[in-house]
């Protein structure tokens, strides 16, 4: 899994690569199973890597406006504290922890509101799996059943647990930052 602090410590192009390469590789493997064409899967994987990675890196950086005011190592320290629920060691970054915890909370709330879209995708994937089993090639059926199993595990277990953990850690880091900030006096 991608460590969020790694995205914040990198330059935008490296952040896009860290996000895009795993997505592109997953897409390429899926395409090989469905089409059987290595060339099509490599081209598709490269396109997914560039576009998905670029868009997501832009989206992530856009979500935390205050990140541009921090050095890369400070952005990474703030992200690490928020995602792990730790106290920030540098009290000058307490305000950034409070701000980023709010960004993380908003993102998790938005994701929860849109979780119905993932359920629709999971249902459509199951329909494709059934269809591929009945009339499609074996590779296609295997790919869609694997994807259906992934959606079942993700929606039933992984996503809710991760969301709860991220929210609890963000709250813990924010509370610690507010405590540190109030103990050090007005900034």
N, C-alpha and C positions, 0 to 999 in steps of 0.2 A: 504494500500500500504506500502511496505517496505521502511523505511527511510534509505537512503544510509549511513548516519552517524552511524547507529546502526551496520551495517556490519563492518565498520572500527573500532568500539570501542570494538568489541568482539575478542575472540580467534578464530582461523580458524574453529574449530569444531562447536562453537556456531554460527558463521557466516553461515556455511553450513546448520545448523538446521533452522536458520531464513529464509534462501532462500528455502530450500528443503521442509519444513513442509507444507507451503501453496500450493506448486506445487503438493506434494504428496496427500494432502487432495482433491484438485481439481480433480486429476486423479482418486482417489478412488471413489468420487461421480459419476464421469463420467462412471466409470466401473460398478458401481451398476446399473445405468440406462440402460446400454447396456447389461450386462450379467445377472443381477439379483442376482449374487453371492456375498455375503458379504465377504466370505473368499478370493475369487480371488481379490476383490477390495482392501482388506486390505493388502494382499501380494504385489500387484502391487503398491499401494500407498506407502508402506514402501520402495520398491525398487526405486521408483521415488524420494522419499525423500532423500535417501542415495546418489544415483548416481547423480541426477540433482543438489542437494544441494552441494555436494562435488565438482563437476566439476565447477559449477558457482562460488563458493567461491574461488577456486583455480584460475579461469580465472580472476576474479575481482582483487584479490590481485596481480596477475602477471602483470596486466595492469599498475599498478602504482608502479614502481620499487622503488621509493624513500620512499614509505610508511614504509619500514622496518627500516628506520632510525629514525622514530618518535614513541613516546609513544602512546599507544592506545587513550588516551584522546586528544592528539594533532591531530592524524589522523582524529578522529571524528570531531574536531573543524574545520579542513581544509575542510573536505567533507561537513559539514553543511554550511560553508561560501560559497562554490562553488555552491552547489545545491540551496541555498536560495538567492544567489546573494548579500551576505552581506560582509561588511568589516571585515577582521580578526582583532580581538582585540590585539592579541599578535604579535608584528611586527617581531619577530623572525620566525614566520610561513609564512610570506609574500612570500618567495621563494617557499615554499611548495604549497601555494594556486596557484601561477602562474603555477607551474608544473602540479598540479592536474587539473586545468582548461584546460590545453592542452590535458591531458588524456581524460577528459570528451568530449572535442570537437572532438578528433579523434574517440572516440567510437560512438558519434552521427553521424559523417560523414560515418563511416563504416556501421552503422545501416541503414542509408538512402540509401546507395549503395545496400544493401541486402534486401530492402523492397519488391522487386519483389518476393522474396521467400515466404513472408507472403501472398501475393496476390495469389500465386499458392496454398498455403495451404487453404486459404479461398475458392477458387474455388473448390478444391477437397472436402472440408467439405460440401459445398452446394450440390455437386453431391452425396455424401453419404447421405445427408439429403433427397434428392429426392428419392434415391434408397430405403432408409429405410421406407419412407412414402408409397412407392408403394408396397414393398414386405416384409418389416421387422416388427419386433415387435414394439409396440407403444412406449415403453421406449427408444428404440434405435432411433426412429424417433424424439422423443422429445429432446433427448440428442443432436443429430446432428443439429436440428433446433436452439436450444439454442446456440450451438457453432457457427453456421452460423451467428446468430444475434450478438454474441460477436465480431466475426471477422469484420462484417460490421461496428459496432460502433468503434472498435479499429482502423481499417484502415482509416475510413472516418473522425474520429473526435479525438479520444483520443491520438493516437500516434503522429499525426502531431502537435497537441497543446502542448503535453508534450515535444516533441523535440524542438520546438521553445522556450518554457519557459526555459528548461534546458540550451540551448545555450545562451539565453539572460542573464540568471543568472550567468553562468560561465564567460561570458564576463564582466559583471558588477563586479564580485568578483575579476577577474584578474586585471581589471583597478584600482580598489581600492587598491589592493595589490601592484601594480606597483607604484601607487602614494605614498602609505605609505612607500614603500621601498626607493623611490627616496628622500622623505622628511627626512628620517632618515639618509641618507648618505650611502656611500658604506658599504657593509656588509662583 
